[in-house]
Amino acid sequence: MPRILIAGCGFLGEAAADLFSGAGWRVAGLTASERSAAALATKPFPVVWADLASRESMMALREKEGMFDAMVHCASSGRGGDDAYRAVYLNGIANLQAAFPEARLVFTGSTSVYAQTDGSWVDESSETAPDRETGRLLLAAESLTLEAGGFVARLAGIYGPGRSVLMRKFLDGSAVIEGDGERWINQIHRDDAARAIVHLLTAGATSGIYNVVDDRPAVQRDVYGWLADHFSLPLPSAGERDLTRKRGWTSKRVQNRKLRATGWIPEFPDYQAALSSLEGGRPEIPLRQGSGSTR
């Protein structure tokens, strides 16, 4: 029975851990705090807390837990900046590899490393030249993963039960259609992302980079149009581009053909298809004033 460490047992990691556990893997979850670990105490697998950024902490975890056949790095930077990215992603990958060199690694990176702004289609062979240090740190963590023969899962924007940035902004009235609204948005449902992680380690996929994104990117105006129709509310107002985004302002369409070729198929082909399933788990935000769709 294979054994796996889920380093970052949060929104995505918990879902992946549940899938591995259900498939018969011996799972160990890892969180960044004792409080987070305690919140998962009822899981059918152990969840411990340790500091990914500390080599000593990871070596102590090795002494306590022994070896693993595989591990998934899906920890979050906690909305931090360059220092947090360096600690969690770059140092975190290096420390996991030092402590568990025998384990096959999946690193969940980001499609933000594609810095294209012209709306072009990009795939795993496309140029990656992020203009922010956060993006460059993600690429450095990818390199460590690939050098060890692991998988890099470049995730699009994740949404799922109780978490959708676009829905939250739409409902609380902070959403803005940037410029002409033609900026391309790439997303992936949390459950499809978790299934992709399991798939990479169980379906005989070749190590390398895989874009984890749904089938149909959409421009910003269309995404907010779907939300407006769904909630019978007006479209957000127009505004300026948000050029201060932590991972940079981009507009590209991310291709998932390589991952699909391995047999993975998303349950939710686009954000619109998932809206009804999100309704019960959407954030508790009062609806803004207004009624009647403009679409």
Summary of the structure (lengths in Angstrom):
residues: 295
radius of gyration: 19.2
end to end distance: 52.6
largest distance: 60.3
contacts: 968
relative contact order: 0.14
helix: 38%
strand: 19%
